[in-house]
């Protein structure tokens, strides 16, 4: 496998990743091939065009037509192969009544070729073949920059990314490997150590010690008892176990959450500045072209045709088409170095437009590694062991921290285990009835503030655990910076014990919602959007999947980027959580750079149009203006993006 990987054939066993990688590789190879063809033709055309730039001697004039025919031949693969996607995109969008940036680009390329072919074949001039080839070459490089994302993170995840291709099914005591899609309800399956459970099932035999780290982010293993339901996605750590499937793979609870099938959401596509500007740019360009053509038509038809085509050639929005991809690609790289991984470059522009930020609580603004618990009350060593054995069965972050704090190895089996999500646990441990959870779960009247875990053994109240430190590093400063410009909200599935502690960070009690189900979180986001808000949702777990997808921009916070994260537009490493205001500021600065580069490109176009409308555009002038504007935009956007990154302390 190592040898295969070193020569570019990395073995893949995940069906989804294999399909996605093959599609991405094929698309990338085609684009690189088009760039190679355009670059080859561009270089040779420039070489053959130099005599025209510097003037021809009597001897060299004999080769003018010959060089022209070669240049025209070299432009054919650029037109028919390298630039084909621009024509297809422009035509498809026109059929749908949309004017995107590809329309003036395709129009400019077509006009350049037609005028060049006419001048070369009629021997009236050298044409604009060099400008055409350079335009397509730089445009394709810009498209490659735009498509370049950090492929080592997958944002379109479903169960096929994590589950095995096949599973071992037990039939009359015999083992048989069957494809995952053939697994049915009531099938008995064998899961060995380090294998992943692919469907919701009941534990029938063996000791289930499961690692849900890439689902919940919690590294501590979870023990399950016989007869208990085990959700799909856990990795068995302790020997072989036998399970009975109760739901098909595609219908398991976690699979639905991973695929977002549990939530019906409609999300508008992200609209970029280039998409908006291209519509008006195309209309103005056509008006100027037809206006200049009609102006000269009454006096000189040849000059009218020259002016009409010259406008379309010189105003071809090459610089505008490159300003966004080069700026956003530079910012994407800066974010990557600072541990924010975005799905695409368009997400950066959406990040700059948000005005409302919604946070999840547990695992998002709370620190999963805080773990500094304090116990108030009395527990004997045997009682501590019983509490640890019971809490070990739960995947809730507080339960996991409690087990970690007690630091005891499992000793007793747990019977009659029950868990009320977000409230508490109960079970029989070593012939003692243990109840752990919130004050409401235990029926207590208490003034204890914060996320307290109360303990009751055999109907006797023993005390409570409480976390002394619970917020992520930088959360207080982050909330203070964001609250100045943004409307902050909190959505949590937990009880409201921390309402008073969180009130300084969120402006009103109505903007903090507790005991929220996944559907309620999604509906809350929808209501904000109905009021015209552009919402950024920051969450971490599967219960945030619907809200992350519904929001205008969803960012999943994780303390291990290799762990599972729900469908989202970005993944933020927990260590970089405090930099969120800096990321938003950098996104706004990136949009500012795009606007400035657009102004620069308009300045170049204004100079070129002044010459073009007179019908006096020479091939030399076009060959100078087009590459100069392109190089200026590339340098300007790259340097400005890095300047703002240093200013925002991201470099």
Protein Blocks (a to p, Z undefined) as FASTA:
>chain_A
ZZmmmnopaccfbfklmmmmmmmmmmmmmmmmmmmmmmmmmmmmmmmmmmmmnopafklm
mmmmmmmmmmmmmmmmmmmmmmmmmmmmmmmmmmnopacfklmmmmmmmmmmmmmmmmmm
nopagbjmlmmmmmmmmmmmmmmmmmpccfkbcfbdcfklmmcfbdcddeehiacdddfk
lpcehiacdddehiacfbdcddfbdcddddfklmnopabdcdddehiacdehiacfehja
ddddfbdfklgmklmmmnommpccdddddddfklmmmmmmmmmmmmmmmmmmmmmmmmom
klmmmmmmmmmmmmpckklmmmmmmmmmmmmmmmmmnopacfblklmmmmmmpcbdcddf
ehplpcfklopacdeddddfklmmmmmmmmmmpcbfklmmmmmmnopacfbdcehiacde
hiaccddeehiacdeddfklnopacfbecjdddddeehiafbdcddfblbdehklmmmmm
mmmmpccddddfbdcklmmmmmmmpmbfklpcehiafklmmmmmmmmmmnopacddddfb
fmlmmmmmmpmbdcdddfbfkbccdddfbdcdfklmmmmmmmmmmmmmmmmmmmmmmmmm
mmmmmmmmmmmmnopacfklmmmmmmmmmmmmmmmmmmmmmmmmmmnopZZ
